[in-house]
Amino acid sequence: MTADADFCTATVSGELDAENYAEGVTVEVTTLDDAIDTPDRTCQLRHAADSEDPQLHPAR
């Protein structure tokens, strides 16, 4: 997972796998605290998912 490091950071509590996918993981997003009063900003987070499960990626 990546975020716009100039304004925010994202921390993921773990990695999803076959044992914990139903419980999920926690993503904590924090912003830069520089004591300067600035307007609201939007943090854009990007992620990717991959699986070796043949039901999700059937042979073509």
C-alpha positions as CSV (number, residue, x, y, z in Angstrom):
1,M,0.0,0.0,0.0
2,T,1.3,3.5,-0.8
3,A,0.1,6.9,0.2
4,D,1.0,10.5,-0.6
5,A,4.0,10.8,1.8
6,D,4.0,14.6,1.7
7,F,0.7,14.7,3.6
8,C,-0.1,11.3,5.1
9,T,1.2,7.8,5.9
10,A,-0.6,4.5,6.0
11,T,0.3,1.5,8.2
12,V,-1.2,-1.9,7.6
13,S,-1.5,-4.3,10.6
14,G,-0.6,-7.4,8.7
15,E,-1.0,-9.3,5.5
16,L,-4.2,-11.1,4.4
17,D,-3.8,-14.9,3.9
18,A,-5.9,-18.0,3.9
19,E,-6.0,-18.1,7.7
20,N,-7.1,-14.5,8.4
21,Y,-9.0,-13.2,5.3
22,A,-12.4,-13.2,7.0
23,E,-11.1,-11.0,9.9
24,G,-9.3,-8.6,7.6
25,V,-6.5,-6.2,8.6
26,T,-6.4,-2.7,10.0
27,V,-5.1,0.3,8.0
28,E,-4.1,3.3,10.1
29,V,-3.8,6.6,8.2
30,T,-2.0,9.5,9.9
31,T,-1.4,13.0,8.6
32,L,1.6,15.3,8.9
33,D,1.4,17.4,12.1
34,D,3.6,20.4,11.4
35,A,1.7,23.0,13.6
36,I,0.7,25.0,10.5
37,D,-3.0,25.6,10.1
38,T,-3.8,24.3,6.6
39,P,-7.1,23.5,4.9
40,D,-8.4,19.9,4.7
41,R,-6.6,17.7,2.3
42,T,-7.4,14.3,0.8
43,C,-4.9,11.5,1.2
44,Q,-5.0,9.1,-1.7
45,L,-4.2,5.5,-0.9
46,R,-3.3,2.9,-3.4
47,H,-3.3,-0.9,-2.9
48,A,-3.1,-4.1,-4.9
49,A,-4.3,-7.6,-4.3
50,D,-3.0,-10.9,-5.6
51,S,-4.1,-14.5,-5.0
52,E,-3.0,-18.0,-5.9
53,D,-6.6,-19.2,-5.5
54,P,-7.5,-20.9,-8.8
55,Q,-11.2,-19.9,-8.3
56,L,-10.1,-16.2,-8.4
57,H,-7.7,-16.7,-11.3
58,P,-9.0,-19.6,-13.5
59,A,-6.7,-20.9,-16.2
60,R,-7.3,-19.1,-19.5
